[in-house]
Amino acid sequence: MVTLEFTRERAAASFRSEMPTLTENEKRILDTLRLHPDYTLTKIASLSGMSRSYVGKTVSKMKKMGLVERIGSNKSGSWAVKDRIDRKR
């Protein structure tokens, strides 16, 4: 059996500085939100050929990662893509 020791501070610091790995589809969705913050998830899905449920789940994942935020209402709001990650706990 092998035991590895990690210092909590060092691991936490490297975790915060790393950008999460996104798939090509996730990158496409993120780029679309950045270029067209007023687009709805349904519009992104129809333009990209991805399903509405996939786009919704992906954006939800990105919101939890702190990459995007919805500003305003679902009907008349817009998307804000963040430059840095704000991790939600």
DSSP file (Angstrom, degrees, kcal/mol; ACC not computed):
  #  RESIDUE AA STRUCTURE BP1 BP2  ACC     N-H-->O    O-->H-N    N-H-->O    O-->H-N    TCO  KAPPA ALPHA  PHI   PSI    X-CA   Y-CA   Z-CA
    1    1 A M              0   0    0      0, 0.0     2,-0.5     0, 0.0     0, 0.0   0.000 360.0 360.0 360.0 138.3    0.0    0.0    0.0
    2    2 A V        -     0   0    0      2,-0.0     2,-0.5     0, 0.0     0, 0.0  -0.925 360.0-158.4-112.9 132.7    1.3    3.5   -0.9
    3    3 A T        -     0   0    0     -2,-0.5     2,-0.4     2,-0.0     0, 0.0  -0.947   5.9-164.3-112.9 126.3    0.4    6.5    1.1
    4    4 A L        -     0   0    0     -2,-0.5     2,-0.5     2,-0.0    -2,-0.0  -0.904   7.6-148.6-109.2 135.7    0.6   10.0   -0.5
    5    5 A E        -     0   0    0     -2,-0.4     2,-0.4     2,-0.0    -2,-0.0  -0.878  14.1-174.1-105.5 134.6    0.6   13.1    1.5
    6    6 A F        -     0   0    0     -2,-0.5     2,-0.5     4,-0.0     3,-0.1  -0.972  22.9-131.0-124.9 139.7   -0.8   16.3    0.2
    7    7 A T     >  -     0   0    0     -2,-0.4     4,-2.0     1,-0.1     5,-0.2  -0.786  16.3-140.1 -88.2 133.9   -0.8   19.7    1.8
    8    8 A R  H  > S+     0   0    0     -2,-0.5     4,-2.2     1,-0.2     5,-0.2   0.882  97.8  52.4 -62.1 -41.8   -4.2   21.2    1.8
    9    9 A E  H  > S+     0   0    0      1,-0.2     4,-2.2     2,-0.2    -1,-0.2   0.917 110.1  47.6 -63.2 -44.4   -3.0   24.8    0.9
   10   10 A R  H  > S+     0   0    0      1,-0.2     4,-2.0     2,-0.2    -1,-0.2   0.915 112.8  47.7 -65.8 -43.9   -1.0   23.7   -2.1
   11   11 A A  H  X S+     0   0    0     -4,-2.0     4,-1.9     1,-0.2    -1,-0.2   0.909 112.6  49.5 -64.8 -41.9   -3.8   21.5   -3.6
   12   12 A A  H  X S+     0   0    0     -4,-2.2     4,-1.9    -5,-0.2    -2,-0.2   0.895 109.4  51.8 -65.2 -40.3   -6.4   24.3   -3.1
   13   13 A A  H  X S+     0   0    0     -4,-2.2     4,-1.4     1,-0.2    -1,-0.2   0.909 111.6  45.5 -64.6 -42.8   -4.2   26.9   -4.7
   14   14 A S  H  X S+     0   0    0     -4,-2.0     4,-1.0     1,-0.2    -1,-0.2   0.853 110.2  55.5 -70.6 -32.4   -3.6   24.9   -7.8
   15   15 A F  H  < S+     0   0    0     -4,-1.9     3,-0.4     1,-0.2    -2,-0.2   0.901 107.8  48.5 -65.7 -41.3   -7.2   23.9   -8.1
   16   16 A R  H  < S+     0   0    0     -4,-1.9    -1,-0.2     1,-0.2    69,-0.2   0.836 110.0  51.4 -67.9 -33.5   -8.3   27.6   -8.1
   17   17 A S  H  < S+     0   0    0     -4,-1.4     2,-0.3    -5,-0.2    -1,-0.2   0.687  91.1  92.1 -81.4 -17.1   -5.8   28.6  -10.8
   18   18 A E  S  < S-     0   0    0     -4,-1.0     3,-0.0    -3,-0.4    -4,-0.0  -0.594  72.2-133.9 -83.4 136.3   -6.8   25.9  -13.3
   19   19 A M        -     0   0    0     -2,-0.3    -2,-0.1     1,-0.1     3,-0.0  -0.699  34.5-107.1 -81.1 136.3   -9.4   26.5  -15.9
   20   20 A P        -     0   0    0      0, 0.0     2,-0.5     0, 0.0    -1,-0.1  -0.300  32.4-108.9 -64.5 150.3  -11.8   23.6  -16.1
   21   21 A T        -     0   0    0     -3,-0.0     2,-0.4     0, 0.0    -3,-0.0  -0.697  39.2-166.4 -81.2 123.9  -11.5   21.4  -19.1
   22   22 A L        -     0   0    0     -2,-0.5     2,-0.0    -3,-0.0    -3,-0.0  -0.860  17.5-121.7-112.5 146.7  -14.5   21.9  -21.5
   23   23 A T     >  -     0   0    0     -2,-0.4     4,-2.4     1,-0.1     5,-0.2  -0.293  35.5-102.0 -74.2 169.0  -15.6   19.8  -24.4
   24   24 A E  H  > S+     0   0    0      1,-0.2     4,-2.2     2,-0.2     5,-0.1   0.900 124.5  49.9 -60.5 -41.7  -15.8   21.2  -27.9
   25   25 A N  H  > S+     0   0    0      2,-0.2     4,-2.3     1,-0.2    -1,-0.2   0.896 109.9  50.5 -65.2 -39.6  -19.6   21.5  -27.6
   26   26 A E  H  > S+     0   0    0      1,-0.2     4,-2.5     2,-0.2    -2,-0.2   0.900 110.3  50.0 -64.2 -40.0  -19.3   23.3  -24.2
   27   27 A K  H  X S+     0   0    0     -4,-2.4     4,-2.7     2,-0.2    -2,-0.2   0.894 109.3  51.8 -63.8 -40.0  -16.8   25.7  -25.7
   28   28 A R  H  X S+     0   0    0     -4,-2.2     4,-2.2     2,-0.2    -2,-0.2   0.911 111.1  47.0 -63.3 -42.4  -19.2   26.4  -28.6
   29   29 A I  H  X S+     0   0    0     -4,-2.3     4,-2.5     2,-0.2    -2,-0.2   0.930 113.2  48.7 -64.7 -45.1  -22.0   27.1  -26.1
   30   30 A L  H  X S+     0   0    0     -4,-2.5     4,-2.0     1,-0.2    -2,-0.2   0.909 111.8  48.9 -61.8 -43.5  -19.8   29.4  -24.0
   31   31 A D  H  X S+     0   0    0     -4,-2.7     4,-2.4     2,-0.2     5,-0.2   0.889 110.7  51.2 -63.5 -39.5  -18.6   31.3  -27.1
   32   32 A T  H  X S+     0   0    0     -4,-2.2     4,-2.8     1,-0.2    -2,-0.2   0.917 109.9  49.0 -64.4 -43.2  -22.1   31.7  -28.3
   33   33 A L  H  < S+     0   0    0     -4,-2.5    -1,-0.2     1,-0.2    -2,-0.2   0.867 112.2  49.8 -63.1 -35.7  -23.2   33.1  -24.9
   34   34 A R  H  < S+     0   0    0     -4,-2.0    -2,-0.2    -5,-0.2    -1,-0.2   0.913 118.2  37.4 -68.9 -43.4  -20.2   35.5  -25.0
   35   35 A L  H  < S+     0   0    0     -4,-2.4    -2,-0.2     1,-0.2    -1,-0.2   0.807 131.1  28.0 -79.1 -31.0  -21.0   36.8  -28.5
   36   36 A H    ><  +     0   0    0     -4,-2.8     3,-1.9    -5,-0.2    -1,-0.2  -0.635  64.2 169.3-133.1  73.9  -24.8   36.8  -28.2
   37   37 A P  T 3  S+     0   0    0      0, 0.0    42,-2.1     0, 0.0    -1,-0.1   0.672  77.1  59.7 -64.3 -15.8  -25.7   37.3  -24.6
   38   38 A D  T 3  S+     0   0    0     40,-0.2    -5,-0.1     2,-0.0     2,-0.1   0.540  79.6 112.5 -89.2  -6.7  -29.4   37.9  -25.5
   39   39 A Y    <   -     0   0    0     -3,-1.9     2,-0.2    -7,-0.2    40,-0.1  -0.366  63.4-132.0 -66.8 142.8  -29.8   34.4  -27.1
   40   40 A T     >  -     0   0    0      1,-0.1     4,-2.2    -2,-0.1     5,-0.2  -0.498  22.8-111.9 -85.7 164.2  -32.1   32.0  -25.4
   41   41 A L  H  > S+     0   0    0      1,-0.2     4,-2.4     2,-0.2     5,-0.2   0.864 119.7  55.5 -64.1 -34.7  -31.1   28.4  -24.7
   42   42 A T  H  > S+     0   0    0      2,-0.2     4,-2.4     1,-0.2    -1,-0.2   0.903 108.0  47.9 -63.7 -41.2  -33.7   27.3  -27.2
   43   43 A K  H  > S+     0   0    0      2,-0.2     4,-2.3     1,-0.2     5,-0.2   0.904 111.1  50.2 -67.1 -41.1  -32.2   29.5  -29.9
   44   44 A I  H  X S+     0   0    0     -4,-2.2     4,-2.1     1,-0.2     6,-0.3   0.920 111.6  49.6 -61.3 -43.0  -28.7   28.3  -29.2
   45   45 A A  H  X>S+     0   0    0     -4,-2.4     4,-1.8     1,-0.2     5,-0.6   0.928 112.0  46.5 -62.4 -45.9  -29.9   24.7  -29.4
   46   46 A S  H  <5S+     0   0    0     -4,-2.4    -1,-0.2     1,-0.2    -2,-0.2   0.877 115.6  45.5 -68.4 -36.0  -31.6   25.3  -32.7
   47   47 A L  H  <5S+     0   0    0     -4,-2.3    -1,-0.2     1,-0.2    -2,-0.2   0.832 118.6  41.9 -74.1 -31.9  -28.7   27.1  -34.3
   48   48 A S  H  <5S-     0   0    0     -4,-2.1    -2,-0.2    -5,-0.2    -1,-0.2   0.683 103.2-123.5 -90.3 -18.7  -26.1   24.6  -33.1
   49   49 A G  T  <5S+     0   0    0     -4,-1.8     2,-0.2     1,-0.3    -3,-0.2   0.506  70.4 126.9  85.4   3.5  -28.0   21.4  -33.8
   50   50 A M      < -     0   0    0     -5,-0.6    -1,-0.3    -6,-0.3    -2,-0.1  -0.558  68.2 -96.6 -88.6 159.0  -27.7   20.3  -30.1
   51   51 A S     >  -     0   0    0     -2,-0.2     4,-2.2     1,-0.1     5,-0.2  -0.410  24.8-123.2 -74.2 153.6  -30.7   19.3  -28.1
   52   52 A R  H  > S+     0   0    0      1,-0.2     4,-2.5     2,-0.2     5,-0.2   0.880 112.9  53.1 -62.4 -38.8  -32.4   21.9  -25.9
   53   53 A S  H  > S+     0   0    0      2,-0.2     4,-2.5     1,-0.2    -1,-0.2   0.888 108.4  49.8 -67.0 -37.8  -31.9   19.6  -22.8
   54   54 A Y  H  > S+     0   0    0      2,-0.2     4,-2.5     1,-0.2    -2,-0.2   0.932 112.1  47.3 -64.9 -45.3  -28.2   19.3  -23.5
   55   55 A V  H  X S+     0   0    0     -4,-2.2     4,-2.6     1,-0.2     5,-0.2   0.920 113.4  49.3 -62.3 -43.4  -27.7   23.0  -23.8
   56   56 A G  H  X S+     0   0    0     -4,-2.5     4,-2.2     1,-0.2    -2,-0.2   0.917 112.8  45.8 -62.5 -44.8  -29.7   23.6  -20.7
   57   57 A K  H  X S+     0   0    0     -4,-2.5     4,-2.2     2,-0.2    -1,-0.2   0.887 113.3  50.6 -65.2 -39.0  -27.7   21.0  -18.7
   58   58 A T  H  X S+     0   0    0     -4,-2.5     4,-2.3     2,-0.2    -2,-0.2   0.918 111.5  46.4 -66.5 -44.0  -24.4   22.4  -20.0
   59   59 A V  H  X S+     0   0    0     -4,-2.6     4,-2.4     2,-0.2    -1,-0.2   0.892 111.1  53.0 -66.5 -38.4  -25.3   26.0  -19.1
   60   60 A S  H  X S+     0   0    0     -4,-2.2     4,-2.1    -5,-0.2    -2,-0.2   0.916 109.5  49.2 -60.4 -42.7  -26.5   24.8  -15.7
   61   61 A K  H  X S+     0   0    0     -4,-2.2     4,-1.7     1,-0.2    -2,-0.2   0.908 110.9  49.9 -61.2 -43.4  -23.1   23.1  -15.2
   62   62 A M  H  X>S+     0   0    0     -4,-2.3     5,-2.7     1,-0.2     6,-0.8   0.848 107.7  54.0 -66.9 -34.2  -21.3   26.3  -16.3
   63   63 A K  H ><5S+     0   0    0     -4,-2.4     3,-0.8     1,-0.2    -1,-0.2   0.918 108.8  48.5 -64.3 -42.7  -23.3   28.4  -13.8
   64   64 A K  H 3<5S+     0   0    0     -4,-2.1    24,-1.2     1,-0.2    -2,-0.2   0.831 110.2  52.1 -65.8 -31.6  -22.3   26.0  -11.0
   65   65 A M  H 3<5S-     0   0    0     -4,-1.7    -1,-0.2    -5,-0.2    -2,-0.2   0.610 116.3-117.5 -78.1 -12.3  -18.7   26.3  -12.2
   66   66 A G  T <<5S+     0   0    0     -3,-0.8    20,-0.7    -4,-0.7    -3,-0.2   0.670  81.7 119.1  84.5  17.7  -19.0   30.1  -12.1
   67   67 A L  S   <S+     0   0    0     -5,-2.7    15,-2.9    -6,-0.1     2,-0.3   0.825  75.4  23.2 -84.7 -33.3  -18.4   30.6  -15.8
   68   68 A V  E     -A   81   0A   0     -6,-0.8     2,-0.3    13,-0.2    13,-0.2  -0.915  60.4-167.4-133.4 159.0  -21.7   32.2  -16.7
   69   69 A E  E     -A   80   0A   0     11,-1.8    11,-2.8    -2,-0.3     2,-0.6  -0.996  22.0-127.4-144.7 141.8  -24.4   34.1  -14.9
   70   70 A R  E     -A   79   0A   0     -2,-0.3     2,-0.6     9,-0.2     9,-0.2  -0.815  22.0-160.1 -91.8 125.3  -27.9   35.1  -15.9
   71   71 A I  E     -A   78   0A   0      7,-3.2     7,-2.6    -2,-0.6     2,-0.1  -0.926  57.5 -11.6-106.7 121.7  -28.6   38.8  -15.5
   72   72 A G  S    S-     0   0    0     -2,-0.6     5,-0.1     5,-0.2    -2,-0.0  -0.437 105.8 -21.4  89.3-165.1  -32.3   39.8  -15.4
   73   73 A S     >  -     0   0    0     -2,-0.1     4,-1.7     1,-0.1    -2,-0.1  -0.242  58.8-111.5 -80.1 167.2  -35.3   37.7  -16.1
   74   74 A N  T  4 S+     0   0    0      2,-0.2    -1,-0.1     1,-0.2    -3,-0.0   0.839 116.2  43.2 -65.3 -32.4  -35.5   34.5  -18.2
   75   75 A K  T  4 S+     0   0    0      1,-0.1    -1,-0.2   -35,-0.0    -3,-0.0   0.922 132.1  15.1 -82.3 -46.4  -37.6   36.3  -20.8
   76   76 A S  T  4 S+     0   0    0      2,-0.1    -2,-0.2     0, 0.0    -1,-0.1   0.303 103.5 101.5-116.0  10.3  -35.8   39.7  -21.2
   77   77 A G     <  -     0   0    0     -4,-1.7     2,-0.3    -5,-0.1    -5,-0.2  -0.048  54.9-140.4 -83.1-171.8  -32.4   39.0  -19.4
   78   78 A S  E     -A   71   0A   0     -7,-2.6    -7,-3.2    -9,-0.0     2,-0.4  -0.927  17.0-103.8-145.5 169.3  -29.0   38.3  -20.8
   79   79 A W  E     -A   70   0A   0    -42,-2.1     2,-0.5    -2,-0.3    -9,-0.2  -0.767  20.8-157.8 -99.4 141.7  -26.0   36.1  -20.2
   80   80 A A  E     -A   69   0A   0    -11,-2.8   -11,-1.8    -2,-0.4     2,-0.6  -0.979   6.8-155.5-118.5 118.5  -22.7   37.3  -18.6
   81   81 A V  E     -A   68   0A   0     -2,-0.5   -13,-0.2   -13,-0.2     2,-0.2  -0.832  20.1-134.9 -93.4 125.5  -19.7   35.2  -19.3
   82   82 A K        -     0   0    0    -15,-2.9     3,-0.0    -2,-0.6     4,-0.0  -0.528   7.2-144.6 -86.1 146.3  -17.1   35.7  -16.6
   83   83 A D  S    S+     0   0    0     -2,-0.2     2,-0.3     1,-0.0    -1,-0.1   0.814  88.1  30.3 -75.8 -32.4  -13.4   36.2  -17.2
   84   84 A R  S    S-     0   0    0    -18,-0.1     2,-0.4   -17,-0.0    -1,-0.0  -0.872  93.4 -99.0-126.4 161.9  -12.4   34.3  -14.2
   85   85 A I        -     0   0    0     -2,-0.3     2,-0.7   -69,-0.2   -19,-0.2  -0.653  24.4-168.1 -86.1 127.9  -14.0   31.4  -12.3
   86   86 A D        -     0   0    0    -20,-0.7     2,-0.3    -2,-0.4    -4,-0.0  -0.913  21.2-147.4-109.8 100.3  -16.0   32.1   -9.2
   87   87 A R        -     0   0    0     -2,-0.7     2,-0.4   -21,-0.1   -22,-0.1  -0.523   5.7-149.6 -75.0 128.6  -16.5   28.7   -7.7
   88   88 A K              0   0    0    -24,-1.2    -1,-0.0    -2,-0.3    -2,-0.0  -0.769 360.0 360.0 -94.4 142.4  -19.8   28.2   -5.9
   89   89 A R              0   0    0     -2,-0.4    -1,-0.1     0, 0.0    -2,-0.0   0.420 360.0 360.0-103.1 360.0  -19.9   25.8   -3.0
